[in-house]
Each structure stands twice: as structure tokens, then as C-alpha cells.
Amino acid sequence: MTVMDRTAPSPLARMIAKLTDIESLNYAATNWLPRRTLTRAMGWFSKVEQPLVARASIAVWRTFCDVDLSDAAETRWPSMHACFIRRLRPGARTFAARAHQVASPSDGIIVASGAITGDSIVQAKGKRYSIAELTGGEGDAYLGGSFVTLRLTAGMYHRFHAPQDGRVERVRYFPGDCFNVNPPALKRVDRLYCRNERATVRMRLGDGTPILLVPVAAILVAAIRLTFLDTVRLLRERAEPVADIDVAVRQGEEMGWFEHGSTIVLLTPAPFVLAAGVQTGDRVRAGDVLFERVVIENI
């Protein structure tokens, strides 16, 4: 005769415990719902240019998100979307990386960083994903180098900039899903960045060194614009997914923006390493130095 263990929680109790876990609720609320439908609806609503709607929606947004508008170029916006993609006043960000350094292209929280010791890099603790899958096979040049993953939260400044002087030579667009990119989702969704809508932007520095920016879109609008390629249309609306170009950019020059919070994965080849003091968990601003080239002296 089997003796029931009355100390073990019942299935109902386990389900209730799971539903009352804040992190699980966060994940469920932003990923179990129909993501594309919610994203399209939010995209439409955020662009409504009606003063009362704009003020009310921006007020609600500021209530639930950590939004700092003190360095914005404007103080009023015709819609919530205009506030999302706001520009900053001149001098609000400083780009002063030296020739052997690479700056952060955007504001963000470093959710993962380190050396690239093989084809896979860290998504979150206990989860990794393939660089080859993320980039469509463009990752070989960065093996042995270093990476940083920057998460732009919903309230952050959403534009990104050239991390160093150089030339943009190739852009590739990847259609995909629009999972949230917050910590609960990163811990639960395998290969999240490889599954979401994204692009690869390959730059070449003045000495010929390639670096790769991978903007990854997310839920609620899930769209990427590139100023040097096509400012009018969203990247997904282009007829061709790959663009071979030759566009010079100066460090700090605007390269594009997200229509909402998202992620940028930045890959650098050897001998670039993380700059002193840079580590996972840091909150950085556009222009802060992330990488520096190690000089190897011949003996």
C-alpha cells in the first residue's frame, strides 16, 4: 500500500505558487499573450497624436518604468512614440574613445559580457547561444575576441551610435519573433536573441579591424531603423534582406534607433578585450568605453 506524502505540495498548490511568483507573472504577461498582436496594437496606439492621449500615456509609462527625460532635447512630444525615440540635448553623451578603444553604442545594462572562447556566448546564467546562428554565419572573425550584450530598458534613451570611427560595409536583416528581452525571459527562452527579429551591422575600423553590432528587437513595436541605410522605412520593410554598402561614420554619429526597448550585442575580435572595470551588471551610457585593444609586444 502506497503511503501518501502529506508534506508534499499538491499540484494545485504548486500552480498557485508559480502564479504568485512575480518573475513568473512578468514572463507570462509579456510572452504568453499573443506577442505580435499586442506589438501591432501598441505600435498603433503609441503613435496617436492627440494631446490628451499623449500626456496620459506618457504619464502612465513614467509611472511603471524608470524614465529619465532630464537630458531630452524637447520637453513636449506629440505622441508616446515620439517620447520613446526622443533625441538628447547636445552634450548629453560624450564619445571620446581613443583609437585603440571601442565605445558603447547606446545606453544600457550589461546583461552578459566576456571572452569569446568558442562559437557560443552567454545569454543568461546556464544558457548560451550560437554566434553563427545569431549572425547568419558571420561570427568566425570574432572567435577569440570579446563581447558585450546591452539591454535597453523601456525607459532608456533608444538611439544608438557609432562606437568608433569606421565604415559600415554590410547590413543583414533577420525576421523573427518578438519575445521580451528582460531577465525572466532570458532565463526561460532558449536562444532568445537568435529567435527574435534582428539585424547584423558590420563595421570596419580605420585599420581594417571588423566589429559587429547586432540590434535585437523585442515585444511592443519590435522595430529597428537605421539612419545610414533607410530612415523612412523600418528595416523589415526593405525589399532585400542584405545590403552591401560603404558608408563612413564618425564615433558618436547616430546609426539608428529602436521603436521600443531592446538589446544590442557587440562583438569585437582579438586582441580586443573588455576595458578595465567593465563587467556584467554595469549600467552604461552611450560613449562609455567597453573594449580596448591589447598590444602584444614581440619578445
Steps between C-alpha positions, in 0.01 A plus 500: 500500500642836398512762773419850382758761592281767657795739532543529122310788335201404288497579125254782572728645766797482265303679228389774741857543623620534143234756413576709808870514415558856369761394249276230357211746475726744317605233253144378449359850452750592226555169324191278532276767351482526118825694461459616141140616553596686817801651325298623201236648733763677708671628185174655382400644838843649577486708179161661573564876485232637728616722790292336774588149384868589470522659847304221668691216335839660574392552863400132534824391333705711742308356794592140415845547342819669610484791256745790516406784266732757656751480214245493216520762227127580534259528791178424311420226250205452261472129589639237735698359204673835449604493865624140465737594217595843638829664416726638771616856546850575363776385734279254692730213394877516451682279249876523557631145448859495376607319183572177693161505675137429410219690670151395596261575212208560736378536853432163657553240768772244432311170534791287376865558410832323470744324274383308194666164555292298254200538274256558787465792739294559813135600484431461871632281779477140379400596143718557196435551131693465176673802346469334159122475539471854635697651212412267214856368487690827541648415840828332406696827499415555867602163644760570767376857539256653749131587519257717693120471499317824581135499601313825436210514744169656399578831668850547361623713213433281194743629238837341429820644361827408330730354768814612311603665174465262207291392204179299497539235231217253544153476654292183517143482627353192671121477546392337823293496815463780754563339838563735789874532568477557875672266754197268556481430126878462460495231770210309342520533120781306333693687229278804547716745303526253212119472487410870516495749214850644464769636268876471469690821430862439404742787541867517412729727699767714341766230537275239337378336823139377473249549781140382497192663650190282529188703586227263625135613505250402769133505596295824471573651159800268425655713230845624399591803290845579359578861416783420257293253295136605489362737759150513354418129513538237767780257429252215450329692219805496273469277193843341547609352836873559428656833409868530404586866548793730567401778740746694714394567860669703770510391861181617671309551176143370519457164326139421579241438766257249644129574506502363858746351749718218375856365481830552320761224488845640416774265378868593470789281377828426675705673628209712636406424861254652745623836625613522862205501739238391245293212632159337477237693693646843427272778383674691222432801282565551132866600461636308801802289401419127486802344322868572450761342280778314679841575355706182471868578493741272313769359727 
